[in-house]
Amino acid sequence: MPTNPLTWMIFLPLLGAAVILCLPRNAHQLIKSVAAAATVPPLLMAFSLFQSFDRTIADMQYVTKIPWIASFNIEYFIGVDGISITMVLLTALLSFICIFASWGIEKAVKGYFALFLLLDTAMMGVFCALDFFLFFVFWEVMLLPMYFLIGIWGGPRREYAAIKFFLYTMVGSVLMLVVMLALYFYNDPHTFDLLELAKRAPTYSATFQRFAWLALFIGFAIKIPAFPFHTWLPDAHVEAPTAISVILAGVLLKMGTYGILRINYPILPQGTLEFAYWCLVALGVLNIVYGALCAMAQTDFKKLIAYSSISHMGYVMFGMATFTSQGIDGAVLQMFNHGTVTAMLFLLVGVIYDRAHHREINGFGGIAGIMPFYTGWTALAFFAAMGLPGLSAFISEVLVLLGGWRYYPVMTLIAASAVVLTAGYMLWTMQRIYLGAPNEKYLTLPDISAREVFTLVPLGILVVVLGVYPQPILDLIGVSLHKLNEVVLSAGQGGPLASTGTPPIVR
Amino acid sequence: MNLDNFQSLSYSFPALFLGFAVVALFMLDLVISRKEWLGDIALLVTAIVVLGVVRLLTSEAGTLFHGSVALDEFGLYFQLLIALAAFATVWMSIGSREVQRTNQGEYYAIVLAATLGMLFMASANNLLMAYLALEFVSLASYVLAGYSRHSRRAGEASLKYLIYGGVASGAMIYGMSWIYGLAGSLEFGAIQQALASGKEASLPLYVALLLTLAGLGYKISAFPFHMWAPDVYQGAPIPVTAFLAVGSKTAGFALMIRFFFTAMAHQNGGGVYEWVGGDGWHQLLLALSAVTMTYGNLAALNQQDNLKRLLAYSSIAHAGYVLMGFVVLTDDGLRAMLFYLTVYYLMNLGAFVVVMVVANSTGREDLAGFRGLAWRGGALPAIAMAIFMFSLTGLPPLAGFIGKFYLFAAVVQQGLWLLALIGVANSVVSLFYYAKIVRTMFLDQPIGGEGAVAMDWHNGVLLGLLTIATVVLGIFWGPLFDLADRSARFFP
């Protein structure tokens, strides 16, 4: 029996999927219960990991390293540091919540939950993998269930959205495959071990780092999604069923920035310094402004949230490229906070869509009078997304801006001003949907149900608690990020790119 | 060891047995009244051939029949693959409505005859033997391609196959005569030694090689010798199409690899080979690989009318992928090709089985006949097909990914970046049409005119085995890779 809790967290959902495949097709309640049961142990294990995780060291913890294919030096190598454990926590929580958010699924229930659990396994695997090959396998495995979940259970244009998502991600991952092989053969002895690859970073030539960095960046940028690779996201989000939108925004987008932090930063630090300004800072700020402007122009509620995701992920890109402890801490904290806030927003869109069967922002009005509790939850989520002080996203955005100010004051000003845009589209949406005279058509809509509240409560608590006291997460990520930051910055002193090195010079 | 004719016989058990079985089947066809037994007998024969090849795996490497046939790990690996392909083909044929309607005795005899030729293609060590084996396979294939006698498409397929085949093999034997003139020998080893001494002008050698390549490229359906493939694949009965796509192509690769690696190149130490007598065809093969895969994938994009035709273009593209392992001319490339061809066998054959299951029930082979397959009784074949399609695309955790991974690894290791990028770009393009099939089966709803699909246990068992193998080899492929690694060497 494997003793590493991470192994269980990765493969328990898969086991659940296998059990579901053996159940009769019409036992809907049983299938849903098994799916829920398969996500509970990982959540509990995530809690216990959170308790026992050693916050004082930057090393990998809960490491398991077993040869997988010895002749090619491929290993089953997993472990977590401060960055990945945050994402593991988020994944465990959102997977659990999304099972309940999917309770209303009626079509091909067996297939849906089996695929969902497979997706869960793949997501956990991506965040735990420390072997590049293993990382790649999990990264790709994620595509298949996602394709079907959007394509079968999605909205009217689901086929287009599903294949677009698939093709975009595939373009990124084949580039990743080539870099993976290039890194493998660049080193002697050949290895896929991400930690070992990082140790050898000083030996990679400048040209190699440039090409490898850019190829990997494109792969990850598609996932974030960074402008101009973002066009798959609004389609995928709009067509996906609610729970899948939550997973997409809550977990999958983080994989882009996580991949950059896990692979680009430590393995190609000089490439990182060279491209940080244009690819992360400039594109990040562009994401913030562009996403917010696009969100403002939307008339579809879900599409608006999708574009707001693009905008918020821009803060992550900006923060991690500041190379200051506030900025990079803020970036990872923003990854976590965006995961909870956007999850709430998508769940809330799902609530109204399930009742009214459309998402036209201008087609509502006065919902506050009809569904007061629902409106209260929406207000909480909207204010959190706007970055209102006292709620979680405020802390992370402010940390990012504080970190950015030191090296990139102009960019910071632009990013900070975009908060006004965010407040603009959020409040305007609030006004159009919830305030004003009640729409005659919707007077009989029932208020938010207990099950729906159940999916929102844990997220709501996190949003409020982390807004007041973000220390639990900051403690978790601090040491690992500090070390990562040092590794990247020290690569700027000496080494082939020293002259173009540190961030202030790049500016 | 180098054995003479009599000594060789005991090492030629599979081929001898097959030859005997071909004659016996023709005879039995006259006396047995229950024709469905003939398929069972043929299945038994192929199973015995598989076991016979397995038994030879442990024997000492050498040459048979005065050096004309090689007995080495490489040849036996391919013989095993071909015997397994024949086994699966016969299994498919027993469950195929198309074959049940025809004259079964001759059908199975001809399939076994083609298998016999392929076994010799895999181990031919001499130009004459190579040509005879290739022609033997071709002749049997022409008949098989046109086996649905009353179908116009089958007639067209057979005739096209014959004409293209005649031209290609004519060009090939002309090229071989040049090689004989240049090297003074028909044996691969002797040709290599003669060419390595370096007295020959490189232009005649280049011409000779180009002509020979026409014959070999025709068998593996590489661009521009692929023209027959779409029509033949479409016109032939489905088990025959599968046999051509898997068995014939594998045998073609076996012959091509052995010819180029042992007659046209020599091992340089450290697992790297080097061409003898010039470097001009390195670029030629690189272009062949890149163009073949790109053409195959682009042409497959718009195929709707017939899935077998789509799979024909896909198999052209896969020939291009396999050629990547050829271009690098290393041991890594060699074993990547061996591994990939095995994986290709599993997933491609599996895809044809699904096409056959649908055609058996509905009589349709077009994409629309697959609409909503998962929702009208064909959930298991649909899931299997999805696995094969994603495996053909090269997505983990399926065997096709591992196969492509090794091919790309071999290419990247040699620093052929352009080829690697063309290869991965092709993977993305191929996703589009493979996913289109998956979309039709799962995402589209049936509109009612497609007919229900039912799978009997006979086809189900084969499909199940192929599916499980495709998934398992994507997660744990170590043993197969080790076997490919051990088999990636030639006698001497």
Interface residues (C-beta under 8 A of the other chain):
Chain A: I69 A70 S71 F72 F136 V137 E140 V141 L143 L144 Y147 F148 G151 I152 R158 E159 A162 I163 F166 L167 M170 V171 V174 L175 L177 V178 L181 A182 Y184 F185
Chain B: F390 L395 P396 P397 F401 F405 F408 A409 V412 Q413 W417 A420 L421 V424 A425 S427 V428 L431 F432 A435 V438 R439 F442 L443 D444 W477 G478 F481 D482 D485
